[in-house]
Amino acid sequence: MEIKINGHEADITLDGEKTIGDVMAGMEQWLASSGYRLSGLSVDGQAADASRLDDFFSREISAVKVLEIYTSSLAELTAESLLNLLADAQEYESLNFEDKNQFINNWKEKAQALFIKEQMPELYDIFVNSFTGQIDPRVVFSITEERLREVKDPLKEFSNLRLLLEETCTRLTDLALDIQTGKEGRAAQTIQIFSNVAEKILRVLRQFDIQGYLSRGTDDDKSFSRLIEEFGDLVKDLLEAYEKHDTVLVGDLAEYEVSPKLKELYTAITKNIRHQAAEPEQVKI
């Protein structure tokens, strides 16, 4: 059986698979790890639709000449879903009061809603809250457009963070003094800015990962992964200390641990990113 992916002959080694379903089970795992998703399937020139997938998957590979697999990158699917979400938000704003009340039930079944619920659950919740009148639509547009920029050009979004990151680190260093001198408003703002920056870095880092921008297979992989884990733990510790009003711990963590680790993480990501996404390797299942 000849296997093609997006029109190109694939270097795939089969190992005991008997049916198309067996082959696709291995393919789905590889696609997910490579940042791709199955978008179409054809067996001997006959396209498979959703209602007949079980029939296609049960076919013996010995009776199939050509299996054609079509894929889309996770980034492409995410960008498309985000554009559709922006259109949904515009549609919602144009509705009258009665239609707005009915909108959310139908919206939850749309492909873009289901996709974002899986891939960006926090953004899904924001849209649900917007469609129930709890969030200003302008905020939703702004957040969604930012997510779209992160998916379409993560390199630019990451580069644009540098100045804000330096300012944030300075504010973290000053956080203990702000708390001690009663500047509670500035201290709260610093925590909020830091939270936003940290979340954005981790979101963009995920895009680097799934789009193939991160260098892999180097001796630095383990230390890089450990750095990300350490940063995540520090963020959790800082926010917990702030919520508990432990001002001494907040100040010490912010100045001596979180600020240096934030700079270290940004530098490490910069060293590990390619300026061109890597192509997925051929799969052997």
C-alpha positions as CSV (number, residue, x, y, z in Angstrom):
1,M,0.0,0.0,0.0
2,E,1.3,3.4,-1.0
3,I,0.8,6.2,1.6
4,K,0.8,9.9,0.7
5,I,0.7,12.9,3.0
6,N,-0.6,16.1,1.4
7,G,0.2,14.7,-2.0
8,H,3.7,13.6,-1.3
9,E,4.8,10.0,-0.9
10,A,5.5,9.3,2.8
11,D,8.4,7.3,4.2
12,I,6.3,5.2,6.5
13,T,7.3,1.8,7.9
14,L,4.3,-0.4,8.9
15,D,4.7,-2.8,11.7
16,G,1.9,-5.3,12.1
17,E,-0.9,-2.9,11.1
18,K,-3.8,-4.7,9.4
19,T,-6.4,-2.0,8.8
20,I,-6.6,1.6,7.8
21,G,-7.7,2.3,11.4
22,D,-4.5,0.7,12.7
23,V,-2.4,2.9,10.4
24,M,-4.3,6.1,11.4
25,A,-4.0,5.4,15.1
26,G,-0.2,5.6,14.7
27,M,-0.5,8.6,12.4
28,E,-2.7,10.6,14.9
29,Q,-0.1,10.2,17.6
30,W,2.6,11.4,15.3
31,L,0.6,14.3,14.0
32,A,-0.2,15.5,17.5
33,S,3.4,15.4,18.6
34,S,4.4,17.2,15.4
35,G,1.8,20.0,15.7
36,Y,-0.5,18.8,13.0
37,R,-4.0,17.5,12.8
38,L,-5.8,15.2,10.4
39,S,-7.9,17.2,8.0
40,G,-8.9,14.7,5.3
41,L,-8.5,11.1,4.2
42,S,-8.8,9.4,0.8
43,V,-8.6,5.6,0.0
44,D,-8.0,4.7,-3.7
45,G,-9.2,8.1,-4.8
46,Q,-12.4,8.0,-2.7
47,A,-12.6,10.8,-0.1
48,A,-13.8,9.8,3.4
49,D,-16.5,11.9,5.1
50,A,-17.3,11.9,8.8
51,S,-20.3,9.6,8.4
52,R,-18.3,6.9,6.7
53,L,-15.0,6.9,8.7
54,D,-15.8,3.6,10.5
55,D,-16.2,1.9,7.1
56,F,-12.9,3.4,5.9
57,F,-11.0,2.5,9.1
58,S,-12.1,-1.1,9.0
59,R,-10.7,-1.7,5.5
60,E,-7.8,-4.2,5.3
61,I,-4.6,-2.5,4.1
62,S,-4.0,-5.5,1.8
63,A,-7.0,-4.5,-0.2
64,V,-5.9,-0.8,-0.5
65,K,-3.5,0.5,-3.2
66,V,-3.2,4.2,-2.2
67,L,-4.0,5.9,1.2
68,E,-3.9,9.6,1.0
69,I,-3.7,11.6,4.2
70,Y,-4.3,15.4,4.4
71,T,-3.1,17.4,7.3
72,S,-3.3,21.0,8.6
73,S,-0.9,22.4,11.2
74,L,-2.3,23.1,14.6
75,A,-1.2,26.8,14.1
76,E,-3.3,27.0,10.9
77,L,-6.3,25.5,12.6
78,T,-5.9,27.8,15.6
79,A,-5.6,30.9,13.4
80,E,-8.7,30.0,11.4
81,S,-10.6,29.3,14.6
82,L,-9.6,32.7,16.1
83,L,-10.7,34.5,13.0
84,N,-14.0,32.7,13.2
85,L,-14.3,33.7,16.8
86,L,-13.8,37.3,15.9
87,A,-16.6,37.0,13.4
88,D,-18.8,35.3,16.0
89,A,-18.2,38.3,18.4
90,Q,-19.1,40.7,15.6
91,E,-22.3,38.8,14.9
92,Y,-23.3,38.7,18.5
93,E,-22.9,42.5,18.8
94,S,-25.3,43.0,15.9
95,L,-28.1,40.9,17.4
96,N,-31.1,42.2,19.3
97,F,-31.6,41.3,22.9
98,E,-33.8,38.2,22.3
99,D,-31.4,36.7,19.7
100,K,-28.4,37.3,22.0
101,N,-30.0,35.2,24.7
102,Q,-30.3,32.3,22.2
103,F,-26.9,32.8,20.6
104,I,-24.6,31.0,23.1
105,N,-26.4,27.6,22.9
106,N,-25.8,27.4,19.2
107,W,-22.3,28.9,19.4
108,K,-21.1,26.2,21.8
109,E,-21.6,23.6,19.1
110,K,-19.7,25.4,16.4
111,A,-16.4,23.9,15.3
112,Q,-14.3,27.0,16.4
113,A,-15.9,26.9,19.8
114,L,-15.2,23.2,20.3
115,F,-11.6,23.7,19.0
116,I,-10.8,26.6,21.3
117,K,-12.4,24.9,24.2
118,E,-9.8,22.1,23.8
119,Q,-6.8,24.3,22.8
120,M,-7.4,27.5,24.7
121,P,-9.9,26.8,27.5
122,E,-9.3,30.2,29.2
123,L,-10.2,32.0,26.0
124,Y,-13.3,29.8,25.6
125,D,-14.4,30.9,29.1
126,I,-13.9,34.5,28.1
127,F,-16.2,34.2,25.2
128,V,-18.8,32.4,27.3
129,N,-18.7,35.2,29.8
130,S,-18.9,37.8,27.0
131,F,-22.0,36.1,25.4
132,T,-23.6,36.2,28.9
133,G,-22.9,39.9,29.3
134,Q,-20.2,39.6,31.9
135,I,-17.3,40.9,29.9
136,D,-17.0,44.0,27.7
137,P,-16.9,42.9,24.0
138,R,-14.0,45.3,23.4
139,V,-11.9,43.4,25.8
140,V,-12.8,40.1,24.1
141,F,-11.8,41.6,20.7
142,S,-8.5,42.8,22.1
143,I,-7.6,39.5,23.7
144,T,-8.6,37.4,20.7
145,E,-6.6,39.7,18.3
146,E,-3.5,39.3,20.6
147,R,-3.9,35.5,20.6
148,L,-4.1,35.6,16.8
149,R,-0.9,37.6,16.6
150,E,0.9,35.1,18.8
151,V,-0.1,32.3,16.5
152,K,0.6,34.0,13.2
153,D,3.9,35.6,14.2
154,P,5.2,34.3,17.6
155,L,8.7,35.5,16.8
156,K,7.6,39.1,16.5
157,E,5.4,38.9,19.6
158,F,8.2,37.5,21.6
159,S,10.7,40.1,20.4
160,N,8.2,42.9,21.2
161,L,8.1,41.7,24.8
162,R,11.7,42.7,25.6
163,L,11.1,46.3,26.8
164,L,8.0,45.3,28.8
165,L,9.9,42.4,30.4
166,E,12.8,44.8,31.4
167,E,10.3,47.2,32.9
168,T,8.5,44.3,34.7
169,C,11.8,43.1,36.2
170,T,12.5,46.6,37.5
171,R,9.1,46.8,39.1
172,L,9.6,43.3,40.7
173,T,12.8,44.5,42.2
174,D,11.0,47.5,43.7
175,L,8.0,45.6,44.8
176,A,9.2,45.1,48.5
177,L,9.8,48.8,48.8
178,D,6.4,49.6,47.3
179,I,4.7,47.4,49.8
180,Q,6.7,48.8,52.7
181,T,6.0,52.4,51.8
182,G,2.2,51.8,51.4
183,K,2.1,51.9,47.6
184,E,-0.4,49.1,47.5
185,G,-1.9,50.3,44.2
186,R,1.4,50.1,42.4
187,A,2.3,46.8,44.0
188,A,-1.0,45.3,42.8
189,Q,-0.4,46.7,39.3
190,T,3.1,45.1,39.3
191,I,1.7,41.7,40.2
192,Q,-0.9,42.1,37.4
193,I,1.7,43.2,34.8
194,F,4.0,40.3,35.8
195,S,1.1,37.8,35.6
196,N,0.2,39.0,32.1
197,V,3.9,38.9,30.9
198,A,4.5,35.4,32.4
199,E,1.3,34.1,30.8
200,K,2.2,35.6,27.4
201,I,5.7,34.1,27.5
202,L,4.3,30.7,28.2
203,R,1.7,31.0,25.5
204,V,4.3,32.1,22.9
205,L,6.6,29.4,24.1
206,R,3.9,26.9,23.3
207,Q,3.5,28.3,19.8
208,F,7.3,28.0,19.3
209,D,7.0,24.4,20.4
210,I,4.1,23.3,18.2
211,Q,5.3,25.3,15.2
212,G,8.8,23.8,15.2
213,Y,10.7,26.9,16.2
214,L,12.4,25.3,19.2
215,S,15.7,23.6,18.8
216,R,15.5,20.0,19.8
217,G,17.9,17.1,20.4
218,T,20.6,19.2,22.2
219,D,22.3,18.7,25.5
220,D,20.5,21.8,26.8
221,D,17.0,20.3,26.4
222,K,16.8,19.0,30.0
223,S,18.1,22.2,31.5
224,F,15.7,24.3,29.4
225,S,12.7,22.1,30.4
226,R,13.8,22.4,34.1
227,L,14.1,26.1,33.8
228,I,10.5,26.3,32.5
229,E,9.3,24.2,35.4
230,E,11.2,26.2,38.0
231,F,9.8,29.4,36.6
232,G,6.3,28.0,36.7
233,D,6.8,27.0,40.4
234,L,8.1,30.5,41.2
235,V,5.1,32.2,39.6
236,K,2.8,29.9,41.7
237,D,4.7,30.7,44.9
238,L,4.7,34.4,44.3
239,L,1.0,34.6,43.5
240,E,0.1,32.4,46.5
241,A,2.2,34.6,48.9
242,Y,0.6,37.7,47.5
243,E,-2.9,36.3,48.0
244,K,-2.0,35.4,51.6
245,H,-0.6,39.0,52.1
246,D,2.8,37.6,53.1
247,T,4.6,40.9,52.2
248,V,8.0,39.7,53.4
249,L,7.9,36.6,51.2
250,V,6.4,38.5,48.3
251,G,9.2,41.0,48.3
252,D,12.0,38.4,48.7
253,L,10.6,36.2,45.9
254,A,10.0,39.1,43.5
255,E,13.4,40.7,43.9
256,Y,15.8,37.7,44.4
257,E,14.1,34.9,42.6
258,V,11.3,35.8,40.2
259,S,12.9,38.8,38.5
260,P,16.3,37.0,37.8
261,K,14.5,33.8,36.7
262,L,12.2,35.8,34.3
263,K,15.3,37.3,32.6
264,E,17.0,33.9,32.5
265,L,14.0,32.3,30.9
266,Y,13.7,35.0,28.2
267,T,17.4,34.6,27.4
268,A,17.1,30.8,27.3
269,I,14.1,30.9,24.9
270,T,15.9,33.4,22.7
271,K,18.9,31.0,22.4
272,N,16.7,28.0,21.7
273,I,14.4,29.4,19.0
274,R,15.0,29.0,15.3
275,H,14.1,31.9,13.0
276,Q,12.4,29.4,10.6
277,A,10.0,26.7,11.7
278,A,11.3,23.2,11.2
279,E,9.5,20.8,8.9
280,P,8.0,17.7,10.5
281,E,10.1,14.6,10.1
282,Q,8.8,11.5,8.2
283,V,7.0,9.1,10.5
284,K,7.6,5.4,11.1
285,I,4.8,3.6,12.9
